[in-house]
Amino acid sequence: MQALKLLAVLAHPDDESLGFGGTLAKYAAEGVETHLVTATRGERGRFFGHGKDADPAEVGAVREAELRAAAAVLGLREVALLGYGDAVLDQTDPSDAIRAIAAHIRRIRPHVVVTFGPEGAYGHPDHIAISQFTTAAVVCAGDAAYAAGEGANGGALPAHRVAKLHYLAWRSDKWDAYQGAFRKLTSMVDGVARQATPWPDWAVTTVIDTSAHWPAVWRAVCCHQSQMSIYAQLEHLGDEQQKALWGTQEFYRAYSAVNGGRQLETDLFEGLR
């Protein structure tokens, strides 16, 4: 049987740890070939004690190094960066971003792709953009008439149909635990405050048990030292609180070519094993 492959397509360094760490660590530990594509280097984010006023080139270089360190802790096979601008991902040429992601899909040939949901977790424009770009890229990658880069030998990359696409879909209890440990997450967009949007319990299609992997997730989070001023409270959490944060991961099955129905999935690869 062909080895299973998982691809996460995310917006920033630290998304892979804080948002998807349990899932990535679990499947990597189980022998699934696990890949990550990150759209930006997070160069407009907070940087140690300098807030958001540090040199973007320096911030981007440090955060890329942190990302690669975290990926190693999680056991990822490969990390690819697209190099788009942080905090302006939604202003990227959609055709360019979709083509870039579709090329990685065709090259890696994953069975399952995971990304943010259409609400961007808490309305973050970059998260919303990567959800839209990834969804379109999954469709385009399977279209033999779509041009999306070249392979190692210079020929066109063959089309690849992803079997399943999942969106991150946290319920209210997970958001309560997350914001209780961090802070209330709010994005100011066009003068309007956007806040975390829990998914209804009935809309969640997939719950993954990642309780055995929360220590790896915490180690991966700690790789992002330039951001640790935001995460300082996490250092004081007990094991049970850590498990509440990282012990499960919830998703919405946006589409599947191999299974369906309303029975709760416990594996992103249900229908494929």
Secondary structure, DSSP 4 states (H G I P E B T S, - for coil): -PPPEEEEEESSTTHHHHTTHHHHHHHHHTT-EEEEEEEE--TTS--TTSTT-S-HHHHHHHHHHHHHHHHHHHT-SEEEEEEEPTT-GGGS-HHHHHHHHHHHHHHH--SEEEE--TTHHHH-HHHHHHHHHHHHHHHHHT-TT----B-TTSSBPPP---SEEEEE---HHHHHHHHHHS---EEEETTEEEE--PPPGGG--EEEE-GGGHHHHHHHHHT-GGGHHHHGGGGG--HHHHHHHHSEEEEEEEEESS--SSSPBS-TTTTT-
